[in-house]
Amino acid sequence: MANTKTLINQTYTAFNNRDIDVVFALMTDDVTWPNALEGGRLAGKEEIRAYWTRQWAQLDPHVDPLDISEEDGSNIQVRVHQIIKSLEGQVLLEREVLHVFTLKNDLIAAMHIGDDAGSAAAFAHQS
């Protein structure tokens, strides 16, 4: 579990620092990720890169892990504190969210938001 916690913490730190290449080094090539802006899922690092680039051009998200627990050998639940600000610094959303990671060969193979079906609604006002 210690290595898993390190992996998860490194991922959030790199994301918050906008260091995409460090995040991608912690993921499988065929990683899947939720598209919280438009809905649906993204497949592969290039789709995620394009998504994050669009996201960061519109919003300033910051996500900090609060609690990390292992469901089984490959699924990790992470309760996070999420703050989404406008580019001008106005807080648009602040909440706790559940992220569920699937690991494969000690790398992130997938991430799901606890309420994947409703995740796009958090960004609906940005459309």
Secondary structure, DSSP 8 states (H G I E B T S, - for coil): -HHHHHHHHHHHHHHHTT-HHHHHHTEEEEEEEE-TTTSSEEESHHHHHHHHHHHHHHEEEEEEEEEEEESSSSEEEEEEEEEEEETTS-EEEEEEEEEEEEEETTEEEEEEETTGGGGGGGGGGG-
